[in-house]
Amino acid sequence: MPSNFTYDDFILGKTDLDDYFIKDSWIIDRYSGSGLYGKGLNSQGELGLGDTNARSSPVQVGTLTNWSQIFLASGGQQSAGIKTDGTLWIWGSNFYGQLGDNSSTNRSSPVQIGTTTDWKNFSGGFQHSLSVKTNGTLYSWGRNSTGQLGQNNLTHRSSPVQVGTLTDWKIASAGSYHSGAIKTNSTLWTWGNNGSGELGLNDTTNRSSPVQVGTLTNWKMLDMSSNHSAAIKSDGTLWTWGVNTNGRLGLNDTTARSSPTQVGTLANWKFVSAGFYGMASIKSDGTLWAWGQNSKGELGQSNVTHRSSPVQIGTLTNWKIVSIGRENVSAVKNDGTLWTWGINNFGQLGDNTTIHRSSPIQVGSLTEWKTVSNKNSGGLALTYSTI
């Protein structure tokens, strides 16, 4: 993938995606409104439906159709969305102030964070949150027990606080207790907990402020989860590091890594999602791959065998976006259909049952699904229009 990757869109024309992440759907998501739907676990109100009842099929969050991005926390129980007007809304668990509304009160429906309209992207960890604004500033809030807020201290915050003074941040990602971000110059920076080498700094020392990972300037995409991380470079190579139980790093072994290590030798990786116990990724040819723990069939192989290297899910070449959570996966195809598999004890697969699935099943018959976020035991999804 060239460093100046562009996406030809019939509405926007040729658009530079370097500043916009690299999933094809993001550009359209950013500029057109959508209906928001939730399914699965809802014990902290993380589905935004005004209650704490689990849902086994997608239920619309309110009636508005102006959502442009959605996010579920990595291992946590808070959710967030950015609307087309650039406002940030959060809901769910709030014990450490991770919702950023200057309280520690759980919210079961979306609450706006501040009044600004310049939020660009968001990422939630176990009990902390990160967000980059359109002016390139980075903000953090919530739990800070291991320095995951990047504030050079261990003080919890219940409202957004700027990380340093720089204005060159592009995208941020929050793991359970660690954080990372990519700058506009494509350098990679990490901070927070590092007991398993999940910061990629070739040691296991915690950091309370951002530290650059190596000296390279070709990092394109970053996703962090419980205690491991994944990133894609502008050349299409895939790199992982951190804990490697059940082969979740995809390196054909179970040895932890404290610095980024390339997954195989291929240079055709387009998108990666780091789940709690494994990972899923889409290649530039539209094929879907997964690896790591498979105790509930979350690798989509029609079995429960763990895999320590990437294995293809089926043979189709029309996968658009994938999101892996805690033993469950959701994905959207190019035709707008929504597919899920893995554990289903809370109905998080959205098929109106609680039956586990070890291979992808379609959720309903709609072809209007645009993107999905699936980080814990539930899931959020956007449609092109209100159903």
C-alpha positions as YAML, in Angstrom:
chain: A
units: angstrom
residues:
- id: 1
  name: MET
  ca: [0.00, 0.00, 0.00]
- id: 2
  name: PRO
  ca: [1.56, 3.35, -0.97]
- id: 3
  name: SER
  ca: [2.20, 5.93, 1.73]
- id: 4
  name: ASN
  ca: [-0.21, 8.36, 0.08]
- id: 5
  name: PHE
  ca: [-3.13, 5.99, -0.18]
- id: 6
  name: THR
  ca: [-6.23, 7.40, -1.85]
- id: 7
  name: TYR
  ca: [-9.78, 6.19, -2.09]
- id: 8
  name: ASP
  ca: [-11.86, 6.84, -5.19]
- id: 9
  name: ASP
  ca: [-15.37, 7.63, -3.99]
- id: 10
  name: PHE
  ca: [-18.19, 8.55, -6.33]
- id: 11
  name: ILE
  ca: [-19.37, 11.26, -3.95]
- id: 12
  name: LEU
  ca: [-16.12, 12.78, -2.71]
- id: 13
  name: GLY
  ca: [-13.78, 11.99, -5.58]
- id: 14
  name: LYS
  ca: [-10.16, 11.05, -4.92]
- id: 15
  name: THR
  ca: [-9.62, 11.57, -1.20]
- id: 16
  name: ASP
  ca: [-6.37, 11.24, 0.75]
- id: 17
  name: LEU
  ca: [-6.96, 8.75, 3.54]
- id: 18
  name: ASP
  ca: [-3.66, 9.31, 5.37]
- id: 19
  name: ASP
  ca: [-5.47, 11.57, 7.85]
- id: 20
  name: TYR
  ca: [-8.56, 9.40, 8.10]
- id: 21
  name: PHE
  ca: [-7.52, 5.88, 9.12]
- id: 22
  name: ILE
  ca: [-7.63, 3.25, 6.39]
- id: 23
  name: LYS
  ca: [-10.95, 1.49, 6.43]
- id: 24
  name: ASP
  ca: [-12.84, 2.24, 3.22]
- id: 25
  name: SER
  ca: [-16.13, 2.95, 4.97]
- id: 26
  name: TRP
  ca: [-14.76, 5.71, 7.17]
- id: 27
  name: ILE
  ca: [-14.84, 8.53, 4.62]
- id: 28
  name: ILE
  ca: [-18.52, 7.97, 3.82]
- id: 29
  name: ASP
  ca: [-19.29, 7.39, 7.51]
- id: 30
  name: ARG
  ca: [-17.79, 10.77, 8.34]
- id: 31
  name: TYR
  ca: [-19.96, 12.74, 5.94]
- id: 32
  name: SER
  ca: [-23.32, 10.99, 5.98]
- id: 33
  name: GLY
  ca: [-25.66, 10.25, 8.87]
- id: 34
  name: SER
  ca: [-26.62, 6.78, 10.02]
- id: 35
  name: GLY
  ca: [-28.87, 4.97, 12.47]
- id: 36
  name: LEU
  ca: [-27.13, 3.41, 15.49]
- id: 37
  name: TYR
  ca: [-27.97, -0.08, 16.75]
- id: 38
  name: GLY
  ca: [-26.84, -2.13, 19.75]
- id: 39
  name: LYS
  ca: [-26.90, -5.83, 20.66]
- id: 40
  name: GLY
  ca: [-25.54, -8.12, 23.40]
- id: 41
  name: LEU
  ca: [-24.41, -7.44, 26.96]
- id: 42
  name: ASN
  ca: [-25.82, -4.26, 28.51]
- id: 43
  name: SER
  ca: [-25.16, -4.57, 32.24]
- id: 44
  name: GLN
  ca: [-23.68, -1.06, 32.47]
- id: 45
  name: GLY
  ca: [-25.95, 0.52, 29.88]
- id: 46
  name: GLU
  ca: [-23.26, 0.26, 27.22]
- id: 47
  name: LEU
  ca: [-25.80, -0.28, 24.44]
- id: 48
  name: GLY
  ca: [-27.22, 3.19, 25.03]
- id: 49
  name: LEU
  ca: [-30.81, 1.99, 25.11]
- id: 50
  name: GLY
  ca: [-31.82, 3.65, 28.38]
- id: 51
  name: ASP
  ca: [-31.71, 0.43, 30.42]
- id: 52
  name: THR
  ca: [-29.40, -2.45, 31.38]
- id: 53
  name: ASN
  ca: [-31.19, -5.29, 29.60]
- id: 54
  name: ALA
  ca: [-29.20, -7.48, 27.19]
- id: 55
  name: ARG
  ca: [-30.42, -7.68, 23.58]
- id: 56
  name: SER
  ca: [-30.17, -10.72, 21.32]
- id: 57
  name: SER
  ca: [-30.96, -8.78, 18.15]
- id: 58
  name: PRO
  ca: [-30.04, -5.25, 17.02]
- id: 59
  name: VAL
  ca: [-32.13, -2.47, 18.61]
- id: 60
  name: GLN
  ca: [-31.92, 1.14, 17.51]
- id: 61
  name: VAL
  ca: [-30.39, 3.68, 19.90]
- id: 62
  name: GLY
  ca: [-32.87, 6.55, 19.84]
- id: 63
  name: THR
  ca: [-34.26, 7.76, 16.54]
- id: 64
  name: LEU
  ca: [-31.49, 10.01, 15.26]
- id: 65
  name: THR
  ca: [-29.69, 9.21, 12.03]
- id: 66
  name: ASN
  ca: [-26.73, 11.55, 12.32]
- id: 67
  name: TRP
  ca: [-24.12, 9.17, 13.75]
- id: 68
  name: SER
  ca: [-20.89, 9.00, 11.76]
- id: 69
  name: GLN
  ca: [-18.58, 6.84, 13.90]
- id: 70
  name: ILE
  ca: [-19.06, 4.30, 16.70]
- id: 71
  name: PHE
  ca: [-16.71, 2.80, 19.27]
- id: 72
  name: LEU
  ca: [-16.85, 0.10, 21.95]
- id: 73
  name: ALA
  ca: [-14.15, 0.02, 24.62]
- id: 74
  name: SER
  ca: [-11.36, -2.54, 24.53]
- id: 75
  name: GLY
  ca: [-12.34, -4.87, 27.37]
- id: 76
  name: GLY
  ca: [-14.40, -2.20, 29.09]
- id: 77
  name: GLN
  ca: [-18.09, -1.43, 29.16]
- id: 78
  name: GLN
  ca: [-18.28, 2.07, 27.78]
- id: 79
  name: SER
  ca: [-19.32, 3.08, 24.28]
- id: 80
  name: ALA
  ca: [-19.01, 6.24, 22.24]
- id: 81
  name: GLY
  ca: [-20.12, 7.80, 19.03]
- id: 82
  name: ILE
  ca: [-19.23, 10.87, 17.00]
- id: 83
  name: LYS
  ca: [-22.03, 12.59, 15.13]
- id: 84
  name: THR
  ca: [-21.83, 14.26, 11.74]
- id: 85
  name: ASP
  ca: [-21.65, 17.64, 13.50]
- id: 86
  name: GLY
  ca: [-18.40, 16.62, 15.24]
- id: 87
  name: THR
  ca: [-19.90, 16.25, 18.72]
- id: 88
  name: LEU
  ca: [-18.77, 13.38, 20.97]
- id: 89
  name: TRP
  ca: [-21.27, 11.25, 22.91]
- id: 90
  name: ILE
  ca: [-20.46, 8.50, 25.46]
- id: 91
  name: TRP
  ca: [-22.43, 6.03, 27.60]
- id: 92
  name: GLY
  ca: [-21.99, 2.94, 29.79]
- id: 93
  name: SER
  ca: [-19.75, 2.28, 32.79]
- id: 94
  name: ASN
  ca: [-18.21, 5.32, 34.48]
- id: 95
  name: PHE
  ca: [-16.55, 4.14, 37.72]
- id: 96
  name: TYR
  ca: [-13.29, 6.00, 36.99]
- id: 97
  name: GLY
  ca: [-14.82, 8.86, 35.05]
- id: 98
  name: GLN
  ca: [-14.07, 7.19, 31.71]
- id: 99
  name: LEU
  ca: [-17.17, 8.74, 30.18]
- id: 100
  name: GLY
  ca: [-15.63, 12.18, 30.57]
- id: 101
  name: ASP
  ca: [-18.76, 13.95, 31.83]
- id: 102
  name: ASN
  ca: [-17.06, 15.06, 35.08]
- id: 103
  name: SER
  ca: [-18.85, 12.41, 37.13]
- id: 104
  name: SER
  ca: [-18.59, 8.74, 38.05]
- id: 105
  name: THR
  ca: [-22.22, 7.97, 37.29]
- id: 106
  name: ASN
  ca: [-23.06, 5.23, 34.79]
- id: 107
  name: ARG
  ca: [-25.08, 6.34, 31.78]
- id: 108
  name: SER
  ca: [-27.46, 4.08, 29.86]
- id: 109
  name: SER
  ca: [-28.07, 6.55, 27.06]
- id: 110
  name: PRO
  ca: [-25.69, 8.83, 25.15]
- id: 111
  name: VAL
  ca: [-24.46, 11.95, 26.95]
- id: 112
  name: GLN
  ca: [-22.55, 14.70, 25.16]
- id: 113
  name: ILE
  ca: [-18.98, 15.44, 26.24]
- id: 114
  name: GLY
  ca: [-18.58, 19.18, 26.44]
- id: 115
  name: THR
  ca: [-19.95, 21.39, 23.69]
- id: 116
  name: THR
  ca: [-17.16, 21.37, 21.10]
- id: 117
  name: THR
  ca: [-17.76, 20.11, 17.58]
- id: 118
  name: ASP
  ca: [-14.20, 19.20, 16.63]
- id: 119
  name: TRP
  ca: [-13.84, 15.57, 17.71]
- id: 120
  name: LYS
  ca: [-12.19, 13.42, 15.03]
- id: 121
  name: ASN
  ca: [-11.83, 9.91, 16.50]
- id: 122
  name: PHE
  ca: [-12.14, 8.05, 19.79]
- id: 123
  name: SER
  ca: [-10.85, 4.89, 21.46]
- id: 124
  name: GLY
  ca: [-11.84, 3.37, 24.79]
- id: 125
  name: GLY
  ca: [-9.75, 1.10, 27.02]
- id: 126
  name: PHE
  ca: [-10.84, -0.94, 30.02]
- id: 127
  name: GLN
  ca: [-11.61, 2.18, 32.07]
- id: 128
  name: HIS
  ca: [-10.02, 5.04, 30.17]
- id: 129
  name: SER
  ca: [-10.65, 6.96, 26.98]
- id: 130
  name: LEU
  ca: [-8.63, 8.71, 24.27]
- id: 131
  name: SER
  ca: [-9.71, 11.08, 21.56]
- id: 132
  name: VAL
  ca: [-8.05, 13.17, 18.85]
- id: 133
  name: LYS
  ca: [-9.57, 16.45, 17.73]
- id: 134
  name: THR
  ca: [-9.56, 17.85, 14.20]
- id: 135
  name: ASN
  ca: [-6.79, 20.29, 15.18]
- id: 136
  name: GLY
  ca: [-4.46, 17.38, 16.01]
- id: 137
  name: THR
  ca: [-4.62, 17.68, 19.79]
- id: 138
  name: LEU
  ca: [-4.91, 14.51, 21.89]
- id: 139
  name: TYR
  ca: [-7.11, 14.18, 24.98]
- id: 140
  name: SER
  ca: [-7.43, 11.46, 27.63]
- id: 141
  name: TRP
  ca: [-9.58, 10.76, 30.67]
- id: 142
  name: GLY
  ca: [-10.65, 8.00, 33.08]
- id: 143
  name: ARG
  ca: [-8.49, 5.56, 35.00]
- id: 144
  name: ASN
  ca: [-4.77, 6.30, 35.17]
- id: 145
  name: SER
  ca: [-3.34, 3.63, 37.50]
- id: 146
  name: THR
  ca: [-0.49, 2.74, 35.11]
- id: 147
  name: GLY
  ca: [-0.06, 6.08, 33.36]
- id: 148
  name: GLN
  ca: [-2.40, 5.13, 30.52]
- id: 149
  name: LEU
  ca: [-3.64, 8.72, 30.24]
- id: 150
  name: GLY
  ca: [-0.19, 9.94, 29.19]
- id: 151
  name: GLN
  ca: [-0.30, 12.86, 31.63]
- id: 152
  name: ASN
  ca: [3.05, 12.08, 33.30]
- id: 153
  name: ASN
  ca: [1.26, 11.14, 36.51]
- id: 154
  name: LEU
  ca: [-1.13, 8.53, 37.91]
- id: 155
  name: THR
  ca: [-4.09, 10.81, 38.60]
- id: 156
  name: HIS
  ca: [-7.53, 9.68, 37.42]
- id: 157
  name: ARG
  ca: [-9.52, 12.20, 35.37]
- id: 158
  name: SER
  ca: [-13.28, 12.44, 34.90]
- id: 159
  name: SER
  ca: [-13.19, 14.93, 32.02]
- id: 160
  name: PRO
  ca: [-10.95, 15.26, 28.96]
- id: 161
  name: VAL
  ca: [-7.42, 16.59, 29.61]
- id: 162
  name: GLN
  ca: [-5.00, 17.39, 26.80]
- id: 163
  name: VAL
  ca: [-1.95, 15.15, 26.48]
- id: 164
  name: GLY
  ca: [0.95, 17.57, 26.19]
- id: 165
  name: THR
  ca: [0.68, 20.53, 23.85]
- id: 166
  name: LEU
  ca: [1.40, 19.01, 20.45]
- id: 167
  name: THR
  ca: [-1.04, 19.31, 17.56]
- id: 168
  name: ASP
  ca: [0.26, 16.55, 15.31]
- id: 169
  name: TRP
  ca: [-1.69, 13.52, 16.55]
- id: 170
  name: LYS
  ca: [-3.65, 11.59, 13.92]
- id: 171
  name: ILE
  ca: [-5.22, 8.48, 15.47]
- id: 172
  name: ALA
  ca: [-5.25, 7.00, 19.00]
- id: 173
  name: SER
  ca: [-5.93, 3.50, 20.34]
- id: 174
  name: ALA
  ca: [-6.59, 2.41, 23.93]
- id: 175
  name: GLY
  ca: [-5.86, -1.08, 25.26]
- id: 176
  name: SER
  ca: [-7.03, -2.29, 28.64]
- id: 177
  name: TYR
  ca: [-4.33, -0.45, 30.60]
- id: 178
  name: HIS
  ca: [-2.07, 0.89, 27.86]
- id: 179
  name: SER
  ca: [-2.42, 3.43, 25.08]
- id: 180
  name: GLY
  ca: [-0.90, 4.35, 21.76]
- id: 181
  name: ALA
  ca: [-1.18, 6.82, 18.93]
- id: 182
  name: ILE
  ca: [0.15, 7.61, 15.48]
- id: 183
  name: LYS
  ca: [1.22, 11.13, 14.57]
- id: 184
  name: THR
  ca: [0.76, 12.91, 11.26]
- id: 185
  name: ASN
  ca: [4.40, 12.11, 10.44]
- id: 186
  name: SER
  ca: [3.50, 8.39, 10.76]
- id: 187
  name: THR
  ca: [5.58, 7.83, 13.90]
- id: 188
  name: LEU
  ca: [4.21, 5.45, 16.56]
- id: 189
  name: TRP
  ca: [3.98, 6.36, 20.25]
- id: 190
  name: THR
  ca: [2.85, 4.28, 23.28]
- id: 191
  name: TRP
  ca: [2.40, 4.70, 27.03]
- id: 192
  name: GLY
  ca: [0.80, 3.08, 30.11]
- id: 193
  name: ASN
  ca: [1.10, -0.47, 31.38]
- id: 194
  name: ASN
  ca: [3.98, -2.49, 29.94]
- id: 195
  name: GLY
  ca: [4.23, -5.58, 32.12]
- id: 196
  name: SER
  ca: [4.03, -7.85, 29.09]
- id: 197
  name: GLY
  ca: [5.88, -5.64, 26.62]
- id: 198
  name: GLU
  ca: [2.63, -4.34, 25.13]
- id: 199
  name: LEU
  ca: [4.15, -0.90, 24.55]
- id: 200
  name: GLY
  ca: [6.61, -2.32, 22.02]
- id: 201
  name: LEU
  ca: [9.58, -0.54, 23.60]
- id: 202
  name: ASN
  ca: [11.71, -3.67, 24.04]
- id: 203
  name: ASP
  ca: [11.29, -3.65, 27.82]
- id: 204
  name: THR
  ca: [8.59, -4.11, 30.46]
- id: 205
  name: THR
  ca: [8.73, -0.69, 32.12]
- id: 206
  name: ASN
  ca: [5.52, 1.30, 32.45]
- id: 207
  name: ARG
  ca: [5.41, 4.79, 30.91]
- id: 208
  name: SER
  ca: [3.18, 7.67, 32.03]
- id: 209
  name: SER
  ca: [3.78, 9.85, 28.97]
- id: 210
  name: PRO
  ca: [4.10, 9.04, 25.26]
- id: 211
  name: VAL
  ca: [7.33, 7.37, 24.12]
- id: 212
  name: GLN
  ca: [8.21, 6.75, 20.47]
- id: 213
  name: VAL
  ca: [8.39, 3.15, 19.31]
- id: 214
  name: GLY
  ca: [11.59, 2.95, 17.28]
- id: 215
  name: THR
  ca: [12.37, 5.63, 14.70]
- id: 216
  name: LEU
  ca: [10.27, 4.56, 11.72]
- id: 217
  name: THR
  ca: [7.88, 6.96, 10.00]
- id: 218
  name: ASN
  ca: [5.68, 4.50, 8.12]
- id: 219
  name: TRP
  ca: [3.03, 3.44, 10.63]
- id: 220
  name: LYS
  ca: [-0.49, 3.54, 9.18]
- id: 221
  name: MET
  ca: [-2.95, 1.83, 11.54]
- id: 222
  name: LEU
  ca: [-2.92, 0.84, 15.23]
- id: 223
  name: ASP
  ca: [-5.25, -1.26, 17.37]
- id: 224
  name: MET
  ca: [-4.67, -2.23, 21.01]
- id: 225
  name: SER
  ca: [-6.51, -4.67, 23.25]
- id: 226
  name: SER
  ca: [-6.11, -6.33, 26.65]
- id: 227
  name: ASN
  ca: [-2.31, -6.62, 26.82]
- id: 228
  name: HIS
  ca: [-1.23, -6.87, 23.21]
- id: 229
  name: SER
  ca: [-1.11, -4.58, 20.19]
- id: 230
  name: ALA
  ca: [-1.23, -4.69, 16.40]
- id: 231
  name: ALA
  ca: [-0.26, -2.22, 13.70]
- id: 232
  name: ILE
  ca: [-0.07, -2.00, 9.93]
- id: 233
  name: LYS
  ca: [2.62, -0.05, 8.11]
- id: 234
  name: SER
  ca: [2.14, 1.98, 4.95]
- id: 235
  name: ASP
  ca: [3.79, -0.85, 2.99]
- id: 236
  name: GLY
  ca: [0.96, -3.22, 3.96]
- id: 237
  name: THR
  ca: [2.98, -5.30, 6.44]
- id: 238
  name: LEU
  ca: [1.38, -6.38, 9.74]
- id: 239
  name: TRP
  ca: [3.18, -6.17, 13.10]
- id: 240
  name: THR
  ca: [2.17, -7.41, 16.58]
- id: 241
  name: TRP
  ca: [3.60, -7.39, 20.11]
- id: 242
  name: GLY
  ca: [2.73, -8.08, 23.77]
- id: 243
  name: VAL
  ca: [1.18, -11.17, 25.36]
- id: 244
  name: ASN
  ca: [0.95, -14.19, 23.06]
- id: 245
  name: THR
  ca: [-1.20, -16.73, 24.89]
- id: 246
  name: ASN
  ca: [-2.83, -19.15, 22.44]
- id: 247
  name: GLY
  ca: [-0.87, -17.51, 19.63]
- id: 248
  name: ARG
  ca: [-2.84, -14.26, 19.61]
- id: 249
  name: LEU
  ca: [0.10, -12.42, 17.98]
- id: 250
  name: GLY
  ca: [-0.10, -14.64, 14.89]
- id: 251
  name: LEU
  ca: [3.63, -15.44, 14.95]
- id: 252
  name: ASN
  ca: [3.26, -19.23, 14.86]
- id: 253
  name: ASP
  ca: [4.28, -19.59, 18.52]
- id: 254
  name: THR
  ca: [3.14, -18.53, 21.99]
- id: 255
  name: THR
  ca: [6.15, -16.43, 22.96]
- id: 256
  name: ALA
  ca: [5.47, -12.87, 24.13]
- id: 257
  name: ARG
  ca: [7.14, -10.01, 22.27]
- id: 258
  name: SER
  ca: [8.21, -6.64, 23.71]
- id: 259
  name: SER
  ca: [8.84, -5.00, 20.35]
- id: 260
  name: PRO
  ca: [6.88, -5.04, 17.06]
- id: 261
  name: THR
  ca: [7.36, -8.30, 15.17]
- id: 262
  name: GLN
  ca: [6.18, -8.88, 11.60]
- id: 263
  name: VAL
  ca: [3.41, -11.40, 11.00]
- id: 264
  name: GLY
  ca: [4.65, -13.51, 8.10]
- id: 265
  name: THR
  ca: [6.19, -11.80, 5.09]
- id: 266
  name: LEU
  ca: [3.15, -10.60, 3.16]
- id: 267
  name: ALA
  ca: [2.54, -6.93, 2.44]
- id: 268
  name: ASN
  ca: [-1.17, -7.00, 1.62]
- id: 269
  name: TRP
  ca: [-2.76, -6.36, 5.01]
- id: 270
  name: LYS
  ca: [-5.39, -3.63, 4.95]
- id: 271
  name: PHE
  ca: [-7.19, -3.63, 8.29]
- id: 272
  name: VAL
  ca: [-6.60, -5.27, 11.69]
- id: 273
  name: SER
  ca: [-8.74, -5.59, 14.82]
- id: 274
  name: ALA
  ca: [-7.19, -6.70, 18.13]
- id: 275
  name: GLY
  ca: [-9.61, -8.58, 20.34]
- id: 276
  name: PHE
  ca: [-9.33, -9.63, 23.96]
- id: 277
  name: TYR
  ca: [-7.80, -13.03, 23.14]
- id: 278
  name: GLY
  ca: [-7.09, -12.92, 19.42]
- id: 279
  name: MET
  ca: [-7.06, -10.84, 16.26]
- id: 280
  name: ALA
  ca: [-8.87, -10.54, 12.95]
- id: 281
  name: SER
  ca: [-7.70, -8.86, 9.79]
- id: 282
  name: ILE
  ca: [-8.76, -8.11, 6.22]
- id: 283
  name: LYS
  ca: [-6.33, -8.18, 3.32]
- id: 284
  name: SER
  ca: [-6.35, -5.87, 0.32]
- id: 285
  name: ASP
  ca: [-7.98, -8.65, -1.73]
- id: 286
  name: GLY
  ca: [-11.02, -8.65, 0.58]
- id: 287
  name: THR
  ca: [-10.23, -11.96, 2.29]
- id: 288
  name: LEU
  ca: [-10.81, -12.31, 6.04]
- id: 289
  name: TRP
  ca: [-8.29, -13.86, 8.46]
- id: 290
  name: ALA
  ca: [-8.19, -14.57, 12.20]
- id: 291
  name: TRP
  ca: [-5.90, -16.14, 14.82]
- id: 292
  name: GLY
  ca: [-5.47, -16.69, 18.57]
- id: 293
  name: GLN
  ca: [-7.93, -18.23, 21.02]
- id: 294
  name: ASN
  ca: [-10.83, -20.15, 19.54]
- id: 295
  name: SER
  ca: [-12.61, -21.67, 22.54]
- id: 296
  name: LYS
  ca: [-16.01, -20.36, 21.40]
- id: 297
  name: GLY
  ca: [-15.46, -20.61, 17.66]
- id: 298
  name: GLU
  ca: [-14.47, -16.97, 17.34]
- id: 299
  name: LEU
  ca: [-11.98, -17.75, 14.58]
- id: 300
  name: GLY
  ca: [-14.86, -18.81, 12.32]
- id: 301
  name: GLN
  ca: [-13.35, -22.18, 11.39]
- id: 302
  name: SER
  ca: [-16.31, -24.38, 12.37]
- id: 303
  name: ASN
  ca: [-14.20, -25.75, 15.23]
- id: 304
  name: VAL
  ca: [-12.68, -24.62, 18.54]
- id: 305
  name: THR
  ca: [-8.99, -25.14, 17.74]
- id: 306
  name: HIS
  ca: [-6.65, -22.29, 18.69]
- id: 307
  name: ARG
  ca: [-4.45, -20.89, 15.91]
- id: 308
  name: SER
  ca: [-1.06, -19.23, 16.32]
- id: 309
  name: SER
  ca: [-0.87, -17.94, 12.77]
- id: 310
  name: PRO
  ca: [-3.46, -16.32, 10.48]
- id: 311
  name: VAL
  ca: [-6.08, -18.68, 9.03]
- id: 312
  name: GLN
  ca: [-8.56, -17.62, 6.37]
- id: 313
  name: ILE
  ca: [-12.27, -17.57, 7.19]
- id: 314
  name: GLY
  ca: [-13.99, -19.16, 4.24]
- id: 315
  name: THR
  ca: [-12.99, -18.24, 0.69]
- id: 316
  name: LEU
  ca: [-14.94, -15.05, 0.05]
- id: 317
  name: THR
  ca: [-13.23, -11.84, -1.08]
- id: 318
  name: ASN
  ca: [-15.90, -9.30, -0.21]
- id: 319
  name: TRP
  ca: [-15.21, -8.48, 3.44]
- id: 320
  name: LYS
  ca: [-15.21, -4.76, 4.23]
- id: 321
  name: ILE
  ca: [-14.76, -4.26, 7.99]
- id: 322
  name: VAL
  ca: [-14.23, -6.60, 10.97]
- id: 323
  name: SER
  ca: [-14.25, -6.10, 14.73]
- id: 324
  name: ILE
  ca: [-13.28, -8.78, 17.24]
- id: 325
  name: GLY
  ca: [-14.32, -8.55, 20.88]
- id: 326
  name: ARG
  ca: [-14.20, -10.92, 23.82]
- id: 327
  name: GLU
  ca: [-14.66, -14.29, 22.06]
- id: 328
  name: ASN
  ca: [-17.06, -12.87, 19.48]
- id: 329
  name: VAL
  ca: [-16.63, -11.26, 16.07]
- id: 330
  name: SER
  ca: [-18.75, -9.04, 13.83]
- id: 331
  name: ALA
  ca: [-18.04, -8.14, 10.22]
- id: 332
  name: VAL
  ca: [-19.68, -6.28, 7.35]
- id: 333
  name: LYS
  ca: [-19.38, -7.30, 3.70]
- id: 334
  name: ASN
  ca: [-19.20, -5.01, 0.69]
- id: 335
  name: ASP
  ca: [-22.85, -5.82, -0.03]
- id: 336
  name: GLY
  ca: [-23.91, -4.25, 3.30]
- id: 337
  name: THR
  ca: [-24.77, -7.51, 5.07]
- id: 338
  name: LEU
  ca: [-23.80, -8.04, 8.72]
- id: 339
  name: TRP
  ca: [-22.21, -11.30, 9.91]
- id: 340
  name: THR
  ca: [-21.32, -12.52, 13.41]
- id: 341
  name: TRP
  ca: [-19.81, -15.60, 15.10]
- id: 342
  name: GLY
  ca: [-18.32, -16.84, 18.39]
- id: 343
  name: ILE
  ca: [-19.76, -16.75, 21.90]
- id: 344
  name: ASN
  ca: [-23.40, -15.76, 22.22]
- id: 345
  name: ASN
  ca: [-24.28, -16.04, 25.92]
- id: 346
  name: PHE
  ca: [-25.69, -12.49, 26.01]
- id: 347
  name: GLY
  ca: [-27.12, -12.54, 22.50]
- id: 348
  name: GLN
  ca: [-24.16, -10.52, 21.25]
- id: 349
  name: LEU
  ca: [-24.31, -12.21, 17.86]
- id: 350
  name: GLY
  ca: [-27.64, -10.52, 17.22]
- id: 351
  name: ASP
  ca: [-29.34, -13.58, 15.73]
- id: 352
  name: ASN
  ca: [-32.11, -13.57, 18.34]
- id: 353
  name: THR
  ca: [-30.62, -16.63, 20.09]
- id: 354
  name: THR
  ca: [-27.96, -17.38, 22.69]
- id: 355
  name: ILE
  ca: [-26.38, -20.19, 20.66]
- id: 356
  name: HIS
  ca: [-22.63, -20.03, 20.07]
- id: 357
  name: ARG
  ca: [-21.54, -20.07, 16.41]
- id: 358
  name: SER
  ca: [-18.19, -21.28, 15.09]
- id: 359
  name: SER
  ca: [-18.66, -19.90, 11.59]
- id: 360
  name: PRO
  ca: [-20.14, -16.64, 10.27]
- id: 361
  name: ILE
  ca: [-23.92, -16.30, 10.22]
- id: 362
  name: GLN
  ca: [-25.85, -13.42, 8.70]
- id: 363
  name: VAL
  ca: [-27.74, -11.11, 11.06]
- id: 364
  name: GLY
  ca: [-31.15, -10.66, 9.51]
- id: 365
  name: SER
  ca: [-31.48, -9.93, 5.82]
- id: 366
  name: LEU
  ca: [-30.71, -6.23, 5.65]
- id: 367
  name: THR
  ca: [-28.11, -4.88, 3.25]
- id: 368
  name: GLU
  ca: [-27.77, -1.45, 4.83]
- id: 369
  name: TRP
  ca: [-25.05, -2.13, 7.41]
- id: 370
  name: LYS
  ca: [-22.09, 0.18, 7.10]
- id: 371
  name: THR
  ca: [-19.68, -0.43, 9.97]
- id: 372
  name: VAL
  ca: [-19.50, -2.28, 13.29]
- id: 373
  name: SER
  ca: [-17.67, -2.03, 16.63]
- id: 374
  name: ASN
  ca: [-17.44, -5.16, 18.71]
- id: 375
  name: LYS
  ca: [-14.97, -4.95, 21.59]
- id: 376
  name: ASN
  ca: [-16.41, -6.64, 24.69]
- id: 377
  name: SER
  ca: [-19.48, -8.88, 24.99]
- id: 378
  name: GLY
  ca: [-21.74, -6.72, 22.91]
- id: 379
  name: GLY
  ca: [-21.70, -4.80, 19.69]
- id: 380
  name: LEU
  ca: [-22.70, -1.57, 17.98]
- id: 381
  name: ALA
  ca: [-23.45, -1.14, 14.30]
- id: 382
  name: LEU
  ca: [-24.37, 1.64, 11.92]
- id: 383
  name: THR
  ca: [-26.75, 1.48, 9.01]
- id: 384
  name: TYR
  ca: [-26.91, 3.73, 5.98]
- id: 385
  name: SER
  ca: [-30.39, 4.91, 6.94]
- id: 386
  name: THR
  ca: [-32.98, 4.44, 9.63]
- id: 387
  name: ILE
  ca: [-34.80, 1.12, 9.34]
...
